[in-house]
Amino acid sequence: MGKKYFGTDGIRGEANRELTVDIALRLGYALGHYLRKGKNPDEKIRVVMGCDTRISGYMLRSALTAGLNSMGVYVNFVGVIPTPAVAYITKEKNADAGIMISASHNPAKDNGLKLFNSNGYKFSDEIEDEIENYMDNIEDIITDPRAGDKVGKFKYAEDEYFLYRDHLIKTVKGDFKGIKIVLDTANGSAYRAAKDVFLELGAELVVINDVPNGRNINVKCGSTHPEILSKVVVGYEADLGLAYDGDADRLIAVDKFGNVIDGDKVIAILALELKRKGLLKNNKVVTTVMSNMGFEKFLNDNGIELLRANVGDRYVLEKMLREDVAIGGEQSGHIILSEYATTGDGILSSLKLVEAIRDLGKNLDTLVAEIKDWPQFLINVKVDNKKKDTWNQNKNITDFISEIERKYIGEIRVLVRKSGTEPLIRVMTEGQEKMLVEKIAKDIANLIEKELG
C-alpha cells in the first residue's frame, strides 16, 4: 500500500495546492510528537531546518515551525542552504532531526519537505509510516499541548552554514589553481556554497544562474537543463562545467567540448580513482536500475562490481550501508560518498571530480572516452494520479511488456516504474540498436497513456 504523503524523497507537490500549509502544520505536530516520545518532558528537543530559494519556502517554514514549537521543539533555521548541508549540520550539532524545505529539481511552483534523523540519514519507510499516522490523527497527539513557557522557540542559525562550507573544503587535498570551471547553480541552494568553496580552493570561476528570485529556480538551467552551461563552457574555453539542481544534491558535468556527462560517468571516474587509491571498499559500486549497461560493462572490465538498487538515493544508501560500499548514486546525478556524507551531495561530488581530473592529469572527455553507453530512451507518461500506483495490475500493459521481453531477450532491457513525486509513469528501454530501443519505448508509452491517461 502506497504512502499518503511521503514519496521517494519526502513530501512533495505544488505549493499551497497539493503541499498545503495544513500539511506542513500537521507534519510539525507529528514530527514533534515523534521526537518527544519517551523523552524527559524537560529535555530540549532541537531540529535543524533549511530551505532552497523557492518563494513558497518561507510560508511552509512558518507552518512547520508553528507545529514544532507547539510541541515544545526548538527550531534552528540555517537559511538557504543545500539539502546535504542540513543533513551534515544536523549530525554535527547533535540535533534530534533535520528538515529541508525543497522540491529539488522540480519546477519553482512545487515544494517539498525532506526529513533527516539525528545521524543525518533520511527517515526510514517505517518511521515515515508512523509520522503519517500521527498526521492523520492529530487530535490524539495534541491532547497535552506544551503551554505557556514550555513551548519551543525559533531562532536564526545561518552562521552554521560555515560548518558545511569548511567541511567541503577539507575534503580536498591541495588546491585547484590553474583550472577554469563554469558553475551553473540553478538559481538554487548552491548559489553561495559552490562559489565559496571553489574560490577558496583557487579555481578560476565563471558562475551562471546564481541570482535567485524565488521563481527562477531550475528554470532552463541547472542539472536538468545543462544546454546553456555547455555553450558557456565552450565559449569561455573552460576546462569543464558543473551543474547542480535546486537543492544541490545532484551534479551533472560538462566537458570542455560541451558534452554532457551524466551521473553514471561521474561515478565511474570517482570509483576508479578510489580504487587507484585503495579506498574502493569491496570493489563495489551501487547505482539504480536506471544505470546504463555500457556503464556496468566498463566497471566490470575494470574489476568493479555493480550492485543495483531501486530508484531513489535513500535506497542506494541502504544498499551501500548493507554491502559496505564507498560510492553509489544515480544516473540523474545523485552521488553519495559515504566517507564524507550521509546523502547525495552535488557540491562534494564536483569537488572530488575536479580533484580526480587534477590528480590524473587528464581532461574530463578523455576520462569518459572508454565508457560506451548502450542507446537508452526514456519517456515520462502523464497518467491519472489515482491509477499510478496500480499500473502494474493492468494486464494489457504487463502482457505487452512481457511479450517484448520474451521477443528481445538479451537484446533489450525494459524498465517501467512510477514516479515517487509526480503523476508520471517512467518508461525506459535500453539496447544496442537505437531505432529499435526508441520504437519499443514509444509503443509502451502509447499503451500506458491509452490505458491510464
C-alpha positions as CSV (number, residue, x, y, z in Angstrom):
1,M,0.0,0.0,0.0
2,G,1.4,3.4,-1.0
3,K,2.0,6.2,1.4
4,K,-0.5,9.1,1.6
5,Y,2.0,11.9,2.0
6,F,5.6,10.7,1.5
7,G,7.1,9.8,-1.8
8,T,10.6,8.5,-2.7
9,D,12.1,11.8,-1.4
10,G,9.9,13.3,1.3
11,I,6.6,15.1,0.8
12,R,6.3,16.9,-2.4
13,G,3.7,18.8,-4.5
14,E,2.6,22.1,-5.9
15,A,2.9,24.6,-3.1
16,N,-0.4,25.8,-1.4
17,R,-2.4,23.4,-3.6
18,E,-1.0,19.9,-3.0
19,L,1.6,20.7,-0.4
20,T,-0.5,23.0,1.8
21,V,0.1,24.9,5.0
22,D,-2.2,22.5,6.7
23,I,0.0,19.5,5.7
24,A,3.1,21.4,6.9
25,L,1.5,22.3,10.2
26,R,0.4,18.7,10.8
27,L,3.9,17.4,9.9
28,G,5.2,19.8,12.5
29,Y,2.8,18.4,15.1
30,A,3.5,14.8,14.1
31,L,7.3,15.1,13.9
32,G,7.3,17.0,17.3
33,H,5.3,14.2,18.9
34,Y,7.6,11.5,17.4
35,L,10.7,13.2,18.6
36,R,9.3,13.7,22.1
37,K,8.2,10.1,22.6
38,G,9.9,8.6,25.6
39,K,11.9,11.7,26.4
40,N,12.0,13.6,29.7
41,P,9.4,16.4,29.4
42,D,12.1,19.0,30.3
43,E,14.6,17.7,27.7
44,K,15.3,20.2,24.9
45,I,14.4,18.8,21.5
46,R,16.1,20.6,18.6
47,V,15.5,20.5,14.8
48,V,17.8,22.0,12.1
49,M,15.7,23.5,9.3
50,G,16.9,24.8,5.9
51,C,15.3,25.7,2.6
52,D,16.1,26.4,-1.1
53,T,15.3,29.6,-2.9
54,R,11.6,29.0,-3.7
55,I,9.2,31.8,-2.8
56,S,6.9,29.3,-1.0
57,G,9.7,28.1,1.3
58,Y,9.1,30.7,4.0
59,M,5.4,30.1,4.1
60,L,6.0,26.4,4.7
61,R,8.7,27.2,7.2
62,S,6.2,29.2,9.2
63,A,3.7,26.4,9.3
64,L,6.3,23.7,10.2
65,T,7.7,25.9,12.9
66,A,4.3,26.6,14.4
67,G,3.6,22.9,14.7
68,L,7.0,22.0,16.1
69,N,7.1,24.9,18.6
70,S,3.7,24.0,19.9
71,M,5.0,20.5,20.7
72,G,7.9,22.1,22.6
73,V,10.5,21.7,19.8
74,Y,13.2,24.3,19.2
75,V,14.0,25.1,15.6
76,N,17.4,26.3,14.4
77,F,16.9,27.8,10.9
78,V,20.1,27.7,8.9
79,G,18.7,29.6,5.9
80,V,19.0,29.0,2.2
81,I,21.4,26.0,2.0
82,P,21.9,22.7,0.2
83,T,20.0,19.7,1.3
84,P,23.2,17.8,2.2
85,A,24.2,20.7,4.4
86,V,21.1,20.3,6.5
87,A,22.0,16.6,6.9
88,Y,25.6,17.4,7.8
89,I,24.7,20.2,10.3
90,T,22.0,18.0,12.0
91,K,24.6,15.4,12.7
92,E,27.4,17.8,13.7
93,K,25.3,19.8,16.1
94,N,23.7,16.7,17.6
95,A,20.2,17.9,16.7
96,D,17.3,15.4,17.0
97,A,16.2,15.8,13.4
98,G,16.7,17.9,10.2
99,I,14.2,19.3,7.8
100,M,14.9,20.6,4.3
101,I,12.2,22.6,2.5
102,S,12.8,21.9,-1.2
103,A,11.4,20.2,-4.2
104,S,14.9,19.5,-5.6
105,H,14.9,19.5,-9.4
106,N,11.1,20.2,-9.7
107,P,9.7,23.4,-11.1
108,A,9.6,26.5,-9.0
109,K,5.8,26.1,-8.3
110,D,6.5,22.9,-6.4
111,N,8.0,22.5,-3.0
112,G,8.8,19.6,-0.7
113,L,9.7,18.5,2.9
114,K,12.6,16.2,3.5
115,L,13.3,14.7,6.9
116,F,16.7,13.5,8.4
117,N,17.3,11.7,11.6
118,S,19.9,12.7,14.2
119,N,22.7,10.8,12.3
120,G,22.0,12.8,9.0
121,Y,20.2,9.9,7.2
122,K,16.8,10.2,5.7
123,F,14.0,8.7,7.7
124,S,13.1,5.0,7.1
125,D,9.9,3.9,5.5
126,E,8.7,2.6,8.8
127,I,9.2,6.0,10.6
128,E,7.5,7.8,7.7
129,D,4.5,5.5,8.1
130,E,4.4,6.3,11.8
131,I,4.6,10.0,11.2
132,E,1.8,9.8,8.5
133,N,-0.4,8.0,11.1
134,Y,0.2,10.9,13.5
135,M,-0.6,13.4,10.8
136,D,-4.0,11.9,10.2
137,N,-4.8,11.6,13.9
138,I,-3.6,15.0,15.2
139,E,-6.4,15.1,17.8
140,D,-4.7,12.1,19.5
141,I,-1.3,13.6,19.8
142,I,-2.1,17.2,20.9
143,T,-4.2,16.3,23.9
144,D,-1.5,17.6,26.2
145,P,0.0,20.6,24.4
146,R,3.1,22.3,25.6
147,A,1.7,25.5,27.0
148,G,2.9,28.8,28.4
149,D,6.7,29.0,28.7
150,K,7.0,25.3,27.8
151,V,6.6,25.9,24.0
152,G,9.6,25.7,21.7
153,K,11.4,28.6,20.1
154,F,12.5,29.6,16.6
155,K,15.9,31.1,16.0
156,Y,18.1,32.0,13.0
157,A,21.3,30.0,12.9
158,E,22.6,30.9,9.5
159,D,26.2,31.0,10.6
160,E,26.1,27.2,10.9
161,Y,26.5,27.3,7.1
162,F,30.2,27.8,7.7
163,L,30.4,24.3,9.3
164,Y,29.3,22.8,6.0
165,R,31.4,25.1,3.8
166,D,34.6,24.3,5.8
167,H,33.8,20.6,5.7
168,L,33.6,20.6,1.9
169,I,36.9,22.5,1.7
170,K,38.6,20.0,4.0
171,T,37.6,17.0,1.7
172,V,40.1,18.3,-0.9
173,K,43.9,17.9,-0.7
174,G,45.7,20.8,-2.3
175,D,44.1,23.4,-4.5
176,F,42.5,23.9,-7.9
177,K,44.8,26.7,-9.2
178,G,45.0,26.8,-13.0
179,I,41.7,25.0,-13.5
180,K,39.0,27.0,-15.2
181,I,35.4,26.0,-14.3
182,V,31.9,27.2,-15.1
183,L,29.3,26.7,-12.4
184,D,25.6,26.6,-13.0
185,T,23.9,26.9,-9.6
186,A,20.3,26.6,-11.0
187,N,19.3,29.8,-9.1
188,G,19.0,27.5,-6.1
189,S,20.7,26.4,-2.9
190,A,24.2,26.1,-4.4
191,Y,24.4,29.8,-5.5
192,R,26.5,30.7,-2.5
193,A,28.2,27.5,-1.3
194,A,29.5,26.2,-4.6
195,K,31.1,29.5,-5.4
196,D,32.6,29.9,-2.0
197,V,34.4,26.5,-1.9
198,F,35.8,26.7,-5.4
199,L,37.1,30.2,-4.9
200,E,38.7,29.2,-1.6
201,L,40.4,26.4,-3.5
202,G,41.8,28.8,-6.1
203,A,39.8,27.7,-9.2
204,E,39.2,30.3,-12.0
205,L,35.4,30.6,-12.0
206,V,32.6,31.7,-14.2
207,V,29.3,31.4,-12.4
208,I,25.9,31.4,-14.1
209,N,22.3,31.2,-12.9
210,D,23.3,32.4,-9.4
211,V,20.7,35.2,-8.9
212,P,17.7,33.5,-7.3
213,N,14.4,35.5,-7.1
214,G,12.1,32.9,-5.7
215,R,10.6,31.9,-9.0
216,N,13.6,31.1,-11.3
217,I,14.9,28.0,-9.6
218,N,15.6,25.3,-12.2
219,V,14.1,27.4,-15.0
220,K,16.0,26.3,-18.1
221,C,19.2,25.9,-16.0
222,G,21.0,23.6,-13.7
223,S,21.4,19.8,-13.9
224,T,18.1,19.2,-15.7
225,H,18.9,21.8,-18.4
226,P,22.6,21.9,-19.0
227,E,22.3,23.3,-22.5
228,I,23.3,26.9,-21.6
229,L,26.1,25.6,-19.5
230,S,27.5,23.6,-22.4
231,K,27.6,26.8,-24.5
232,V,29.2,28.8,-21.8
233,V,31.9,26.2,-21.2
234,V,32.8,26.2,-24.9
235,G,32.6,30.0,-25.2
236,Y,34.8,30.7,-22.3
237,E,37.2,27.8,-23.2
238,A,36.8,26.4,-19.7
239,D,38.2,23.0,-18.6
240,L,34.7,21.8,-17.6
241,G,31.3,22.8,-16.3
242,L,29.4,21.7,-13.2
243,A,25.6,22.0,-12.9
244,Y,23.6,21.5,-9.7
245,D,19.8,21.2,-9.2
246,G,17.6,23.3,-7.0
247,D,18.8,21.9,-3.6
248,A,22.3,21.0,-4.8
249,D,22.1,17.3,-4.1
250,R,22.7,16.5,-7.8
251,L,25.6,17.0,-10.1
252,I,25.8,16.9,-13.9
253,A,29.1,17.7,-15.6
254,V,30.0,19.1,-19.0
255,D,33.4,18.5,-20.7
256,K,35.4,21.2,-22.5
257,F,33.7,20.4,-25.8
258,G,30.2,20.9,-24.3
259,N,29.3,17.3,-24.0
260,V,27.0,16.4,-21.0
261,I,28.5,13.9,-18.6
262,D,25.8,12.2,-16.5
263,G,25.9,10.7,-13.0
264,D,26.9,7.2,-14.2
265,K,30.0,8.5,-15.8
266,V,30.9,10.8,-12.9
267,I,30.5,7.8,-10.6
268,A,32.7,5.7,-12.9
269,I,35.5,8.3,-12.7
270,L,35.3,8.6,-8.9
271,A,35.1,4.8,-8.4
272,L,38.2,4.2,-10.5
273,E,40.1,6.9,-8.6
274,L,39.0,5.4,-5.3
275,K,40.2,2.0,-6.5
276,R,43.6,3.5,-7.6
277,K,44.0,4.9,-4.0
278,G,42.9,1.7,-2.4
279,L,39.7,3.3,-1.0
280,L,37.0,1.5,-3.0
281,K,35.6,-0.8,-0.4
282,N,35.0,-4.3,-1.6
283,N,35.5,-3.1,-5.2
284,K,31.8,-2.4,-5.5
285,V,29.6,0.5,-6.6
286,V,25.8,0.9,-6.0
287,T,23.6,2.5,-8.6
288,T,20.0,2.0,-9.6
289,V,18.0,0.1,-12.2
290,M,18.3,3.2,-14.4
291,S,22.0,2.9,-14.9
292,N,23.3,2.1,-18.4
293,M,24.5,-1.4,-19.3
294,G,27.5,0.2,-21.0
295,F,28.5,1.8,-17.7
296,E,28.2,-1.6,-16.0
297,K,30.4,-3.2,-18.6
298,F,33.0,-0.5,-18.1
299,L,33.1,-1.1,-14.4
300,N,33.3,-4.9,-14.8
301,D,36.1,-4.5,-17.3
302,N,38.0,-2.6,-14.5
303,G,37.3,-5.2,-11.9
304,I,34.5,-3.3,-10.2
305,E,31.1,-5.0,-9.4
306,L,27.9,-3.0,-9.9
307,L,25.0,-3.5,-7.5
308,R,21.6,-2.1,-8.5
309,A,19.0,-0.6,-6.1
310,N,15.6,0.8,-6.6
311,V,15.4,4.4,-7.8
312,G,15.9,7.0,-5.0
313,D,19.1,7.9,-3.2
314,R,17.7,6.6,0.0
315,Y,17.5,3.1,-1.5
316,V,21.0,3.4,-2.9
317,L,22.3,4.4,0.5
318,E,20.6,1.5,2.2
319,K,22.3,-1.0,-0.1
320,M,25.6,0.9,0.3
321,L,25.4,0.5,4.1
322,R,24.4,-3.1,3.9
323,E,27.2,-4.0,1.5
324,D,29.8,-1.6,3.0
325,V,30.3,0.3,-0.2
326,A,32.1,3.7,-0.5
327,I,30.3,5.2,-3.5
328,G,26.9,5.0,-5.0
329,G,24.4,7.1,-6.8
330,E,22.0,7.7,-9.7
331,Q,22.3,8.5,-13.4
332,S,20.5,11.7,-12.6
333,G,23.4,13.0,-10.6
334,H,22.7,12.0,-7.0
335,I,26.1,10.7,-5.8
336,I,26.8,9.5,-2.3
337,L,30.4,9.4,-1.0
338,S,30.0,7.6,2.3
339,E,33.3,8.7,3.8
340,Y,32.1,12.3,3.7
341,A,28.3,12.4,3.6
342,T,25.1,10.7,4.6
343,T,23.2,11.7,1.5
344,G,23.7,12.8,-2.1
345,D,25.8,16.0,-2.4
346,G,26.3,17.7,-5.7
347,I,29.0,20.1,-4.5
348,L,31.0,17.5,-2.7
349,S,30.8,15.2,-5.8
350,S,32.0,18.1,-8.0
351,L,35.0,18.8,-5.8
352,K,36.1,15.1,-5.9
353,L,35.6,15.1,-9.6
354,V,37.8,18.1,-10.1
355,E,40.3,16.6,-7.7
356,A,40.4,13.4,-9.7
357,I,40.9,15.3,-13.0
358,R,43.7,17.3,-11.4
359,D,45.5,14.3,-9.9
360,L,45.2,12.1,-13.1
361,G,46.3,15.0,-15.3
362,K,43.6,14.2,-17.9
363,N,40.7,16.1,-19.3
364,L,37.2,15.0,-18.5
365,D,36.4,14.0,-22.1
366,T,39.5,11.7,-22.0
367,L,38.4,10.1,-18.7
368,V,35.0,9.1,-20.0
369,A,36.0,8.1,-23.6
370,E,36.1,4.4,-22.8
371,I,32.6,4.3,-21.4
372,K,30.4,3.3,-24.3
373,D,26.7,3.8,-23.5
374,W,24.1,1.5,-24.9
375,P,21.4,3.6,-26.5
376,Q,18.8,4.3,-23.9
377,F,15.4,6.0,-24.3
378,L,13.2,7.5,-21.5
379,I,9.6,8.7,-21.8
380,N,7.6,10.2,-19.0
381,V,3.9,9.4,-19.4
382,K,1.4,11.6,-17.6
383,V,-1.3,9.5,-16.1
384,D,-4.3,9.8,-13.8
385,N,-2.7,10.0,-10.3
386,K,-5.2,7.6,-8.9
387,K,-4.2,4.9,-11.3
388,K,-0.4,5.5,-11.0
389,D,0.1,3.1,-8.0
390,T,-1.7,0.2,-9.7
391,W,-0.3,0.5,-13.2
392,N,1.3,-3.0,-12.9
393,Q,-2.1,-4.6,-12.3
394,N,-3.2,-3.6,-15.7
395,K,-3.0,-6.9,-17.7
396,N,-2.9,-5.2,-21.1
397,I,0.2,-3.3,-20.1
398,T,2.0,-6.1,-18.3
399,D,1.3,-8.7,-21.0
400,F,2.6,-6.3,-23.7
401,I,5.9,-5.7,-21.8
402,S,6.3,-9.4,-21.1
403,E,5.9,-10.2,-24.8
404,I,8.6,-7.6,-25.7
405,E,11.0,-9.0,-23.1
406,R,10.4,-12.6,-24.4
407,K,10.9,-11.5,-28.1
408,Y,14.1,-9.5,-27.4
409,I,15.7,-11.4,-24.6
410,G,19.3,-10.4,-24.2
411,E,18.9,-7.5,-26.7
412,I,16.5,-5.1,-25.0
413,R,16.2,-4.1,-21.3
414,V,12.8,-2.6,-20.3
415,L,12.1,-0.7,-17.1
416,V,8.7,0.8,-16.3
417,R,8.2,2.5,-12.9
418,K,6.0,5.1,-11.3
419,S,7.4,8.4,-10.2
420,G,7.5,8.9,-6.5
421,T,6.7,12.6,-6.6
422,E,4.7,13.3,-9.8
423,P,1.7,11.8,-11.7
424,L,4.0,10.1,-14.1
425,I,4.9,6.6,-15.3
426,R,8.5,6.4,-16.5
427,V,9.3,4.1,-19.4
428,M,12.9,3.3,-20.1
429,T,14.3,1.0,-22.8
430,E,17.9,0.1,-23.5
431,G,19.7,-1.9,-26.1
432,Q,22.4,-1.8,-28.8
433,E,20.1,-0.8,-31.7
434,K,18.9,2.8,-31.2
435,M,15.9,2.8,-33.5
436,L,14.5,-0.3,-32.0
437,V,15.0,1.0,-28.5
438,E,13.1,4.2,-29.3
439,K,10.3,2.4,-31.1
440,I,9.7,0.0,-28.2
441,A,9.7,2.8,-25.6
442,K,7.1,4.7,-27.6
443,D,4.9,1.7,-28.1
444,I,4.9,1.0,-24.4
445,A,4.3,4.7,-23.5
446,N,1.4,5.0,-26.0
447,L,-0.3,1.9,-24.5
448,I,0.2,3.3,-20.9
449,E,-1.3,6.7,-22.0
450,K,-4.3,4.9,-23.6
451,E,-4.9,2.8,-20.5
452,L,-4.1,5.2,-17.7
453,G,-4.2,8.7,-19.1
